[in-house]
Amino acid sequence: MSLNMWLILAEGKPPEFGYDDLVVERLPVPTPQNFLELLFLEICNVKIEPCVETKRTISSYPQEFDGYCGTQEIGWYWHQIYYPQDGPDKLFEVLRSNHLPDTDFIWRFGWRNLGQYGSVGYRHGILKLKFGTEDSKSKFEKVWFQYFGVIPQFRAETDDERRREEQIAKFEGPDV
């Protein structure tokens, strides 16, 4: 598979946890944010600073929130969309890399509402990656396996997926 092209995570997606996993099994729930903190440590030896909210739009439906984790020089940007109605799927998130050496990512996922625990049930959407070197790809795969316990497998992004992503990016705006 070629470097410097967008790849899609095809196999080895993060596990999705349910209510029983949290309440009965009391399993620790892995999150994209915790994974990314480990990835930044591995790739560039940077400890990511706590996330900062930069924009909040609660006067509209859905409610939207923007911010970044790390610094504006290195880390990732995040965009959350919250639907405050009843139902299990209320919170959706997009993470985009910001100056991670030799690795770009766009990660879309949702959080399923699990009773009184709130929005803690991870639901995978799509993870797009672009690696600049084999070393950065190997480091990503190593940290992914260590954290999620599954081997990531990638495929090339299709033209239809690329066009869809371009449409979504227009809708979300340049800051996402």
C-alpha positions as CSV (number, residue, x, y, z in Angstrom):
1,M,0.0,0.0,0.0
2,S,1.3,3.4,-1.0
3,L,2.3,6.2,1.4
4,N,1.0,9.7,1.2
5,M,-2.5,8.6,0.2
6,W,-5.6,8.4,2.4
7,L,-6.3,5.0,3.8
8,I,-9.4,3.8,5.6
9,L,-9.3,1.5,8.7
10,A,-11.0,-1.6,7.3
11,E,-10.4,-4.2,10.0
12,G,-9.3,-4.0,13.6
13,K,-11.8,-1.3,14.6
14,P,-11.9,-0.4,18.3
15,P,-14.3,-2.5,20.4
16,E,-17.8,-1.1,21.1
17,F,-18.9,-1.4,24.7
18,G,-22.4,-1.8,26.1
19,Y,-24.1,-1.2,29.4
20,D,-23.2,-4.7,30.7
21,D,-19.5,-4.1,29.9
22,L,-19.5,-1.1,32.1
23,V,-21.8,-2.2,34.9
24,V,-21.4,-6.0,35.2
25,E,-17.9,-6.5,33.9
26,R,-16.6,-3.1,35.0
27,L,-14.3,-3.0,32.0
28,P,-12.2,0.1,31.3
29,V,-13.5,1.8,28.3
30,P,-10.8,2.7,25.7
31,T,-11.4,6.1,24.0
32,P,-10.0,7.7,20.9
33,Q,-8.6,10.6,23.0
34,N,-6.6,8.3,25.3
35,F,-5.3,6.4,22.3
36,L,-4.2,9.6,20.6
37,E,-2.3,10.7,23.7
38,L,-0.3,7.5,23.6
39,L,0.3,7.9,19.8
40,F,1.7,11.4,20.2
41,L,4.0,10.2,22.9
42,E,5.2,7.4,20.7
43,I,5.6,9.3,17.4
44,C,7.0,12.6,18.7
45,N,7.5,12.3,22.4
46,V,4.9,15.0,23.2
47,K,2.6,14.9,26.2
48,I,-0.7,16.3,25.0
49,E,-2.1,19.2,27.0
50,P,-5.8,19.0,28.2
51,C,-8.5,19.8,25.7
52,V,-9.7,23.3,25.3
53,E,-13.1,24.4,24.0
54,T,-12.8,27.3,21.6
55,K,-16.4,27.6,20.3
56,R,-19.9,26.7,21.5
57,T,-23.1,27.0,19.6
58,I,-26.0,26.0,21.8
59,S,-28.6,28.3,20.4
60,S,-29.2,26.1,17.4
61,Y,-30.2,22.5,16.9
62,P,-28.1,20.5,17.0
63,Q,-25.7,22.0,19.5
64,E,-22.1,22.2,18.3
65,F,-18.7,22.5,20.1
66,D,-15.2,23.0,18.8
67,G,-11.8,22.9,20.4
68,Y,-8.3,21.4,20.3
69,C,-6.3,19.0,22.4
70,G,-2.6,19.8,22.9
71,T,-1.6,23.2,21.7
72,Q,-2.3,25.0,18.5
73,E,1.1,23.9,17.3
74,I,0.6,20.2,17.8
75,G,-2.3,18.0,18.8
76,W,-5.7,17.5,17.3
77,Y,-8.8,19.6,16.6
78,W,-12.2,18.3,17.7
79,H,-15.8,19.0,16.7
80,Q,-18.7,17.6,18.6
81,I,-22.3,17.6,17.5
82,Y,-24.9,17.0,20.2
83,Y,-28.6,16.2,19.7
84,P,-30.3,16.9,23.0
85,Q,-33.4,14.7,22.3
86,D,-34.2,11.4,23.8
87,G,-32.6,8.4,22.1
88,P,-29.4,6.4,22.3
89,D,-27.3,8.2,19.8
90,K,-26.9,11.8,20.7
91,L,-23.2,12.8,20.5
92,F,-21.0,12.6,17.4
93,E,-17.4,13.7,17.2
94,V,-14.7,14.4,14.5
95,L,-11.0,14.5,15.4
96,R,-8.4,15.9,12.9
97,S,-4.7,15.8,13.4
98,N,-2.7,19.0,13.8
99,H,1.0,18.6,13.0
100,L,1.5,15.0,14.0
101,P,4.8,14.2,12.2
102,D,4.3,12.0,9.1
103,T,0.7,11.1,10.1
104,D,-2.6,12.8,9.3
105,F,-5.9,11.5,10.5
106,I,-9.6,12.3,10.4
107,W,-11.6,10.2,12.9
108,R,-15.4,10.2,12.9
109,F,-17.3,8.3,15.7
110,G,-20.3,8.6,18.0
111,W,-21.1,8.0,21.6
112,R,-24.0,5.8,22.5
113,N,-26.0,6.9,25.6
114,L,-25.8,4.1,28.2
115,G,-28.4,4.9,30.8
116,Q,-27.2,7.0,33.7
117,Y,-23.6,6.7,32.6
118,G,-24.4,9.1,29.8
119,S,-22.7,9.1,26.4
120,V,-19.9,6.6,27.0
121,G,-20.5,3.8,24.5
122,Y,-18.1,4.3,21.6
123,R,-19.5,3.7,18.1
124,H,-17.0,3.6,15.3
125,G,-17.7,5.7,12.2
126,I,-14.7,6.0,10.0
127,L,-11.0,6.5,10.5
128,K,-8.9,8.0,7.6
129,L,-5.1,8.1,7.8
130,K,-2.3,9.3,5.7
131,F,1.2,8.1,6.6
132,G,4.3,9.9,5.3
133,T,6.8,7.1,6.2
134,E,6.7,3.4,6.9
135,D,8.1,4.2,10.4
136,S,5.0,6.4,11.2
137,K,2.7,3.6,9.9
138,S,4.5,1.0,12.0
139,K,4.3,3.2,15.2
140,F,0.6,3.8,14.6
141,E,0.0,0.0,14.2
142,K,2.0,-0.8,17.3
143,V,0.2,1.7,19.6
144,W,-3.2,0.7,18.1
145,F,-2.6,-3.0,18.9
146,Q,-1.2,-2.2,22.4
147,Y,-4.2,0.0,23.2
148,F,-7.1,-1.6,21.5
149,G,-5.8,-5.2,21.3
150,V,-6.6,-5.6,17.6
151,I,-4.4,-5.4,14.5
152,P,-5.4,-2.5,12.2
153,Q,-5.8,-3.2,8.5
154,F,-6.2,-0.5,5.9
155,R,-7.5,-0.2,2.4
156,A,-7.3,2.7,0.0
157,E,-10.0,5.3,0.0
158,T,-12.4,5.1,-2.9
159,D,-13.3,8.0,-5.1
160,D,-16.9,7.9,-3.7
161,E,-15.6,8.1,-0.2
162,R,-13.2,11.0,-1.1
163,R,-16.1,13.0,-2.7
164,R,-18.3,12.3,0.3
165,E,-15.6,13.5,2.7
166,E,-15.2,16.7,0.6
167,Q,-19.0,17.4,0.9
168,I,-18.8,16.8,4.7
169,A,-15.8,19.1,5.0
170,K,-17.7,21.9,3.3
171,F,-20.6,21.4,5.7
172,E,-18.4,21.4,8.8
173,G,-16.3,24.4,7.8
174,P,-12.6,25.0,7.8
175,D,-12.0,24.9,11.6
176,V,-13.0,21.3,12.1
